[in-house]
Amino acid sequence: MFFFVFSTSCRETEGPALTIDCPSCGERGPADSAEIVEKGTLFFFIPSFRVRTTRLTCRNCGRSFSLNLPLKEVSQLTPADLHQMLWKTPSSLLPTVLALIALAASIIPFAGLLFALITQPFIWKTPSWQRIVSLFAVIISFFSTFFYLAFRL
């Protein structure tokens, strides 16, 4: 049986107010910006990944949007360019639960692979550790299914 000890740390840095064309309320207005850096470690000391995300929050409607660009690059874009790149920030509970269940189920042949693949569309636009964990679950479940088939015959 496999046991993974995995931990994450998160650092959030406030940025300047930016002007955006909000996809939610349709208004052009100010948005608060923040850069979020999440770091993951395996067994508490092996660095595994680092994900940098910029979050913009519309001051008119309060909706949050995420970008996979550093805050320095986002501040140089025009509101029209930003509008094409924004997507709604998903609830943090759903991607977390899906990623952890996919990782736990990854050692079960076939079922783990099926669940890990079904999880991908829900987590794919989540720019955080959940996406990396779910991809790791796909890899583990692929190998567990492969070894099950190889040694079953």
C-alpha positions as a Markdown table, in Angstrom:
| # | Residue | x | y | z |
|---|---|---|---|---|
| 1 | Met | 0.0 | 0.0 | 0.0 |
| 2 | Phe | 1.2 | 3.5 | -0.8 |
| 3 | Phe | 1.2 | 6.4 | 1.6 |
| 4 | Phe | 1.9 | 9.9 | 0.4 |
| 5 | Val | 2.5 | 12.7 | 2.8 |
| 6 | Phe | 1.8 | 15.8 | 0.8 |
| 7 | Ser | 1.7 | 19.4 | 2.1 |
| 8 | Thr | 1.1 | 22.8 | 0.5 |
| 9 | Ser | 1.9 | 26.4 | 1.5 |
| 10 | Cys | 0.2 | 29.5 | 0.0 |
| 11 | Arg | 1.5 | 33.1 | -0.2 |
| 12 | Glu | -0.8 | 35.9 | -1.4 |
| 13 | Thr | 0.6 | 39.3 | -2.4 |
| 14 | Glu | -1.8 | 42.2 | -3.0 |
| 15 | Gly | -1.3 | 44.1 | -6.2 |
| 16 | Pro | -2.5 | 47.3 | -7.7 |
| 17 | Ala | -6.1 | 48.0 | -8.8 |
| 18 | Leu | -6.7 | 47.3 | -12.5 |
| 19 | Thr | -9.4 | 48.2 | -14.9 |
| 20 | Ile | -11.3 | 45.2 | -16.4 |
| 21 | Asp | -14.3 | 44.5 | -18.6 |
| 22 | Cys | -16.0 | 42.1 | -16.1 |
| 23 | Pro | -17.5 | 39.1 | -17.9 |
| 24 | Ser | -20.0 | 38.6 | -15.0 |
| 25 | Cys | -21.6 | 42.0 | -14.7 |
| 26 | Gly | -20.6 | 43.4 | -18.1 |
| 27 | Glu | -19.3 | 46.7 | -16.6 |
| 28 | Arg | -15.9 | 48.3 | -17.1 |
| 29 | Gly | -14.5 | 49.1 | -13.7 |
| 30 | Pro | -11.8 | 48.6 | -11.1 |
| 31 | Ala | -10.7 | 45.3 | -9.9 |
| 32 | Asp | -8.5 | 44.3 | -7.0 |
| 33 | Ser | -5.5 | 42.1 | -7.9 |
| 34 | Ala | -3.5 | 39.6 | -6.0 |
| 35 | Glu | -0.8 | 37.2 | -6.9 |
| 36 | Ile | -1.0 | 33.7 | -5.2 |
| 37 | Val | 1.9 | 31.4 | -5.1 |
| 38 | Glu | 1.2 | 27.8 | -4.0 |
| 39 | Lys | 4.1 | 25.5 | -3.2 |
| 40 | Gly | 3.7 | 21.7 | -2.7 |
| 41 | Thr | 6.1 | 19.4 | -1.0 |
| 42 | Leu | 6.2 | 15.6 | -0.8 |
| 43 | Phe | 7.1 | 14.1 | 2.5 |
| 44 | Phe | 7.4 | 17.7 | 3.9 |
| 45 | Phe | 10.9 | 18.3 | 2.4 |
| 46 | Ile | 10.9 | 17.3 | -1.3 |
| 47 | Pro | 9.7 | 20.3 | -3.4 |
| 48 | Ser | 7.2 | 19.0 | -5.9 |
| 49 | Phe | 5.6 | 22.0 | -7.7 |
| 50 | Arg | 5.0 | 25.7 | -7.6 |
| 51 | Val | 1.9 | 27.3 | -9.1 |
| 52 | Arg | 1.6 | 31.0 | -9.6 |
| 53 | Thr | -1.9 | 32.5 | -10.2 |
| 54 | Thr | -3.2 | 36.1 | -10.5 |
| 55 | Arg | -6.6 | 36.7 | -9.1 |
| 56 | Leu | -8.7 | 39.7 | -10.1 |
| 57 | Thr | -11.9 | 40.6 | -8.1 |
| 58 | Cys | -14.4 | 42.9 | -9.7 |
| 59 | Arg | -15.3 | 45.8 | -7.3 |
| 60 | Asn | -18.8 | 46.1 | -9.0 |
| 61 | Cys | -20.1 | 42.6 | -8.6 |
| 62 | Gly | -17.5 | 40.9 | -6.3 |
| 63 | Arg | -16.8 | 38.0 | -8.7 |
| 64 | Ser | -13.2 | 36.6 | -8.7 |
| 65 | Phe | -11.4 | 35.6 | -11.9 |
| 66 | Ser | -8.0 | 33.8 | -12.3 |
| 67 | Leu | -5.2 | 34.1 | -14.8 |
| 68 | Asn | -2.1 | 31.9 | -15.2 |
| 69 | Leu | 0.1 | 35.0 | -15.8 |
| 70 | Pro | 2.3 | 36.8 | -13.3 |
| 71 | Leu | 0.9 | 40.0 | -11.8 |
| 72 | Lys | 3.6 | 42.1 | -13.7 |
| 73 | Glu | 2.3 | 40.9 | -17.0 |
| 74 | Val | -1.3 | 41.3 | -16.1 |
| 75 | Ser | -0.9 | 44.9 | -15.2 |
| 76 | Gln | 0.5 | 45.7 | -18.7 |
| 77 | Leu | -2.6 | 44.2 | -20.5 |
| 78 | Thr | -5.5 | 46.3 | -21.7 |
| 79 | Pro | -9.1 | 45.6 | -20.4 |
| 80 | Ala | -10.1 | 44.1 | -23.8 |
| 81 | Asp | -7.1 | 41.7 | -23.7 |
| 82 | Leu | -7.9 | 40.8 | -20.1 |
| 83 | His | -11.5 | 40.1 | -20.9 |
| 84 | Gln | -10.6 | 37.3 | -23.3 |
| 85 | Met | -8.3 | 35.6 | -20.7 |
| 86 | Leu | -10.5 | 35.7 | -17.6 |
| 87 | Trp | -12.4 | 32.7 | -16.2 |
| 88 | Lys | -14.4 | 32.3 | -13.1 |
| 89 | Thr | -12.5 | 31.1 | -10.1 |
| 90 | Pro | -14.0 | 27.7 | -9.1 |
| 91 | Ser | -15.1 | 26.9 | -5.6 |
| 92 | Ser | -12.0 | 25.6 | -3.8 |
| 93 | Leu | -13.9 | 22.8 | -2.1 |
| 94 | Leu | -14.9 | 20.9 | -5.3 |
| 95 | Pro | -11.4 | 20.7 | -6.9 |
| 96 | Thr | -9.9 | 19.8 | -3.6 |
| 97 | Val | -12.3 | 16.9 | -2.9 |
| 98 | Leu | -12.1 | 15.6 | -6.5 |
| 99 | Ala | -8.3 | 15.7 | -6.5 |
| 100 | Leu | -8.0 | 13.9 | -3.2 |
| 101 | Ile | -10.5 | 11.3 | -4.1 |
| 102 | Ala | -8.8 | 10.7 | -7.4 |
| 103 | Leu | -5.5 | 10.3 | -5.6 |
| 104 | Ala | -6.9 | 7.9 | -3.1 |
| 105 | Ala | -8.7 | 5.8 | -5.7 |
| 106 | Ser | -5.7 | 5.8 | -8.1 |
| 107 | Ile | -4.4 | 2.5 | -6.7 |
| 108 | Ile | -7.7 | 0.7 | -7.7 |
| 109 | Pro | -7.3 | -0.7 | -11.2 |
| 110 | Phe | -9.9 | 0.5 | -13.8 |
| 111 | Ala | -12.1 | 2.4 | -11.3 |
| 112 | Gly | -9.3 | 4.6 | -10.2 |
| 113 | Leu | -8.4 | 5.4 | -13.8 |
| 114 | Leu | -12.0 | 6.1 | -14.7 |
| 115 | Phe | -12.5 | 8.4 | -11.8 |
| 116 | Ala | -9.2 | 10.2 | -12.4 |
| 117 | Leu | -10.1 | 10.8 | -16.0 |
| 118 | Ile | -13.6 | 12.0 | -15.2 |
| 119 | Thr | -12.1 | 14.4 | -12.7 |
| 120 | Gln | -9.9 | 16.1 | -15.3 |
| 121 | Pro | -12.5 | 18.3 | -17.0 |
| 122 | Phe | -13.7 | 19.7 | -13.6 |
| 123 | Ile | -10.1 | 20.6 | -12.5 |
| 124 | Trp | -8.4 | 21.4 | -15.8 |
| 125 | Lys | -8.9 | 25.2 | -15.4 |
| 126 | Thr | -8.0 | 25.2 | -11.8 |
| 127 | Pro | -4.5 | 26.8 | -11.6 |
| 128 | Ser | -3.4 | 25.3 | -8.3 |
| 129 | Trp | -2.1 | 22.2 | -6.6 |
| 130 | Gln | -5.4 | 20.4 | -7.2 |
| 131 | Arg | -4.7 | 20.1 | -10.9 |
| 132 | Ile | -1.2 | 18.7 | -10.3 |
| 133 | Val | -2.5 | 16.2 | -7.8 |
| 134 | Ser | -5.2 | 15.1 | -10.2 |
| 135 | Leu | -2.7 | 14.6 | -13.0 |
| 136 | Phe | -0.5 | 12.6 | -10.6 |
| 137 | Ala | -3.6 | 10.5 | -9.8 |
| 138 | Val | -4.1 | 9.8 | -13.5 |
| 139 | Ile | -0.4 | 8.6 | -13.8 |
| 140 | Ile | -0.6 | 6.4 | -10.8 |
| 141 | Ser | -4.0 | 4.9 | -11.8 |
| 142 | Phe | -2.7 | 4.2 | -15.3 |
| 143 | Phe | 0.2 | 2.3 | -13.9 |
| 144 | Ser | -1.9 | 0.4 | -11.4 |
| 145 | Thr | -4.3 | -0.6 | -14.2 |
| 146 | Phe | -1.4 | -1.6 | -16.4 |
| 147 | Phe | 0.3 | -3.7 | -13.7 |
| 148 | Tyr | -3.0 | -5.4 | -12.9 |
| 149 | Leu | -3.5 | -6.4 | -16.5 |
| 150 | Ala | 0.1 | -7.4 | -16.9 |
| 151 | Phe | 0.3 | -9.7 | -13.9 |
| 152 | Arg | -3.3 | -11.0 | -14.2 |
| 153 | Leu | -2.5 | -12.8 | -17.4 |
